[in-house]
């Protein structure tokens, strides 16, 4: 077991909290962060880590309170998770005063532990670099030895994830990103929402492909606006193709009569999105954690299944690494302009996160089958798809802000 695992186990033992799964969020604070008056800014990438915070009216400030375990004082304070409409941004306040030494380096750490019943509990730790402070210890424990404690740097990782290491592909990507960032404001090379990604890919020398993905030596690149409320790319994102293991042997012509419905010409078709809620054809996905599989049901009858192992393998093949590039956007004299400012690197795709997204209907399975003539069926494949591209980073067990 890693040092991070033992640290996590020690903190959760003090909280009297058993766990089967635990994730860590840590951030090196900036001068704009403090313990209480303003609070610590939470990066957009970390929103899924913290309690769900639904903003009913983006033009109004809101506060969500949640209970945590303070590992320093062994108490259970209630923290305030605040949304500020002016910026907009989210901050956590009511933290220990050790974070107010703005002339010292400071780090805030949260643990998100889940027990065998699926109950989630939060714990936090923090430190500064003053004499007797634990900043260096906590930073190296969580971030590893290959990155520097730059203010604003954050990481999200599972306790059993591997330590960060930059290979040649990532090193080259970072060098090219730095060159683009130094260029400042850049005119969009395309009109519309896809301009932010297309412009960056073009500057990187990446040719656009039919899947509208950007591969750079195996690293998928996605671009988005830098602030909360920035318009994400619309539309679904194909993750991979994986058909079920069918329980009954049948031809496609026989199967389409089970899962589809007849058209006016008497031929059958099945163009259907399948989620954990029954659709109009009675098709649904049933997640069986104890059996490590997802069943495909037609009403109450099981037609087939996907093992977690199969889905995990396909996920790793298609989405093993990703870089999320963020840009400021403005209306310039010549039109829309971008300033590429941040890069968050992700790897180690997680089947547990995939299954959670399926459970919340943010990942769907689709049929695209149609009968051309009696006995002749055209099948367009078995895609698993994200309903919105902005959820892609939630698939990864390891995320780190490198720029």
N, C-alpha and C positions, 0 to 999 in steps of 0.2 A: 504494500500500500504506500501511497505517496505522502509526503509531509502535509500536503493540503488536506488529505483525507483525515489524518490524525488531528490536525487543527480543528477541522469541522466537527469531528466526533467529540472532541473535548468541549467545544463551545456548546454543542447541543446536549451534552451530558449535564452541563451546568444548568441548562434550561429544562432539564428533565424531559427531553424531547426525543423519543425514538424516531428513527427515519429509515426509509428504504431508498430514498432519492433526495439529492440535495444539489442546488445550484448556488453559485456565488456571483454576486455583482460587486465590483470595486471600482472606485473612481478616485483619481488624484485631483484634489480640489484646485480650483482657480481662485484668483483674488475676488471674483464675483460670488464666491460661495462662502456661507458662514453657517453657524449652528441654528440660528433662530430668527433673527430679524428679517433676513431675506430667504435663508435656507439654501439647500444644495440643489442645483439644477440637475434634473434627471434627463439623460439623453433620450431622444425618441426611440432609439433602438431598445432601450431598457423598459419601455412601458409594459410589455407583456410579462416582465419579471415581477412587477409590483401588482398590488390589488387592482382589479378592474375599476377604472375611473371613467364613468360615462359623463361626458360634458353635454348637458342638455341644451345649453345656450352658449355658443362660443364667445359671445359678446359680454358675458358676465363671469366674474371671478367665482370659483367654487372651491370647497375644501372637503376632502375625504379623510376621516380619522381611521387609523388602524393600529392595533396593538402589536408590540414587538417585545423581544427579550433583549435587554441591554446587557451584553456580556461583560462590560466593565464594572457595572454596579450590581449585577445580578438582580435587576428589577424588571418590571414589565410596564414600561411607559406607553402612553398613547401618542403616536406621532401624527403630525398633520401633513397630508399630501395635498398640495395646493396647485390650482390652475390659475394662472394670471393671463387674462385676456389681452393685456396691453402688448405683449411681446410676440406671439403667445408662447408660454412655456409652462412646465410643471416643476415644482420644487418640494423637497421634504424639509420640514422645520421641526423644532423642539428637540434638537440633537445636543449632545454634550458640548460644553464650553471648550474642550480641548481642540475643537475645530476652528476656534476663533483666532488662533495665532497666525495671522495672514502673512507674517514675515518668515514663517517656517513652512516646510512641505507638510501637507496633510492628506490623509487617506481615509475614506469611508468605505466600509465593507458591510454588505448585507448577505445573509444566508437565507435561502428559501427552501425549507425542509418539508418533505412530504412523508407521512407515515403510511402504514400498510392499508389504512382505510381511505387513503386519498386526501386526508386533511392536511392543509398547508399551514405552516407557522413560520414567522419571520424572526430572525435574530440579527443584531448588528454589532459591529466592533469598529473602532476608529483609533487613530493615533496621529501624532505630529513628529517632526524631526528635532524638536528641542531636546536638550540633555535628558536622558532617561526615557525619551520617547521611543516608540516601537515602529516608526514609519518604515525604516529600511527593512526590518524583519517582515512586516506585513506585505510590503510591496513585492519583495523577492519571492515570498511564499506563494502569492497569488498570480503575479504577472510573469514570474520567471526571470532568468538572467539575461535574456537577449533584447530587452527593451528598456528604455530609460524612463524615469518618472516625470514625464512632461505634464504640466498642468492641463487638465481636461481629458487626459487619457483614461479610458475605462475598459473594463473587461467583463464579459459574462461567460461563465464556464461551469460545467458540471464538475463535481469533486473528483470524478474518475476520468476526466478528460486529460489528454496528453498536454505537456507543456508546449508553449509556443516556440516555433522554430521557422525562420525564413529561409526558403530554398531559393534557387536561382530565378525561378519564374516570378515569385513574389518580390524578390529584390529588384528585378527589372521593372515590374509593374510599378513599384514605389518610386523608382528613379524617373520613369516617364510621367507619373502623376505629379511629382515635384516640379518637373519642367513645365507642365501644363498649368499648374497652380501659379508659378512665377509669372506666367503670361498675363495674369490679371483678368479683366473683363474681356470676354470673347463673344463675337457675334454668333447667334444661332445659325446653324447651317440648314435648318429645316423649320418650317412653320408648324406649330401645333405642339401637343404635349410630348411627342416623341423626340422633339428637338434636343432636349437636355441629354438624352442618351446617345442619339445619333451624332451629335457634335463631339461628344467626348470620345466615342468609338473611332470617329474619323481622325481625330487628333492623335489617337493611339495607334493608328494604322490598321485598325480592325475592319474587315469588310463585313457589311451587313449580310445576314443570311436569312433564309426563309423562315426560320423559327423565331426571328427577332431576338436572338440571344447573342451575347458577345463573349466569345471564348478567347482567352489570352493564355496560351500554354496550359489549358486545362482549368483556368480560373474564370468563372462566369462573372461578368460585370453588369451591375445594375445601377442606374443613376436616379436620383430623386432630389426634390427641393430640400433645403436645409432646415426649415422650420416646421413646427406643428401646424397643420392646416394646409400645407403645400399640396397641390394636386398630385396624387400618385398616378402612375400609369394605369390606365383602365383596361378592363378585359381580363380574361382568364390566362393563366400561364400553364402550359403543358409541363408536367414534371417527368413522366416516363410512361411507357406502355407496359402493361402487365395484365394479362387475362387471368381469370380465376382457374383454379383446378376444379374441373366440372365433376360432380358426383355421379352423374349418369352419362354414359357414352351416348352421343347423338350427333347427327350431322347438323350443319348450320341451318339447313332447311327445316329440320325438326325442331331445333332449339328456338328459332325465331318465332315459331308458333306458340312457344311457351312464354317467352319474355316480351314479345311484341304484340301488335294489334293489326287487324286487317284494315287496309285502305279501301277507298271506294271501288278500286279495280279488282278487289279480292286478294291482292298480294299483301304480304305482311311487311311491317317495318318496325324498327325499334331505334329511335333517336331519343335517348332518355338519359337524364342526369340522375344518378343514384346517390343518395346520402343516407344518414342514419334516421331519417324520417321517411315513411312510405311515400312514394310518388303516385301519380295517377294510374300507373300500371301495377301498383302493389309491390314494386321492387324497393328494397332497402338494404342497407349495410348494417350488420350486427357485430359489434366488437366484443370478442370473447378474450379478455385478458388472461384468464386462467389457462386457456388453451392456446394462447399466443397466435391468434388468427382473427381474421375478419370474414364473417359469413356473408354470402349473397343470398338473400331471401326473396321469394315471390310469395307474398302474403306470409303464411307461417311455414312454408316449405323451403328447406335449404337446397339451393341449386348448385352451389359451389363455394369455394373459399380461397383466401390468400393467407399464407402463413406470414407471420411477422418477419421471419428470416428471409423469405422471398422478397418482400417489399423493401426490407432493409438493404438487400443486395442491389436491387434496382435503383434505390435512392442514392446509394454510394457511387454507382456507375455513372449516373447522370448529373448529380449535384454534389460532388465531393468537396468543392471549394467555391467560394464566391467573394467578391469585393463589392461593397456598397459605397458608391461615390456620391457625395452630397455637394450641391452647388447653391450659391446665392443667385437669385434671379432678379433682373431689373429691366425696365423699358428704357433702352438707350436711344440715341438719336437715329441710329440705323435700324432699330427694331429690338427684339428680345436679345438680351445678353446674359451670359453665365459666368460666374466666378467659382471655379471648382475648389472647394475648401477642405473637405474632410474625406477620409477613407476608412471604412470599417471592414476588416477582414474576418471571414467566417470559414470554419471547416468543421469536420467531424459531424456529419449529418446524423440525426438521432431518430431512431424508429419510434421512441416514446413521444417525441414532439410531433412526428408525422401522425401517429394515432390520435393524439390530442386534437390536432387540426381536423382530422376526419370526424372525431366525435362532435366537434363544434361546427361541422358542416362548412369549414373553410377549405377543406380538400374534398373533392367529389370524384366519383368514378362515372364514366360515360360509356354508353353503348351507341354505336353508329352503324347499324346494320339495316339493309333493305333488300327485299326480294325483287330481282330483276324479271324473273319469269318463274314458273312453277319449278321448285327444286334448285334454283340458281340464286344464290345469295351473295351480295357484295358486303364485305365487312371492312370498315375503315380503321379497325384497330380497337384497342382497349385502353384509352388514355385515363390516367389519374391527373387531375388538374387542380391547381390553386385557383380559388375564385377571384383573387386579386394578387397581383405581383408583389404588393407591399408586404405580404405575409411570408415571403420567401425566407427572410432571415430567421424566422421563428423555427425553421427546420434544423438549425445548427446548434450543437452543444457547446461550441466555442466561438466567441465573438470578441474581437479586440480592436479598439480604435488606434490606428497606427499613424494617422495624419489628422 
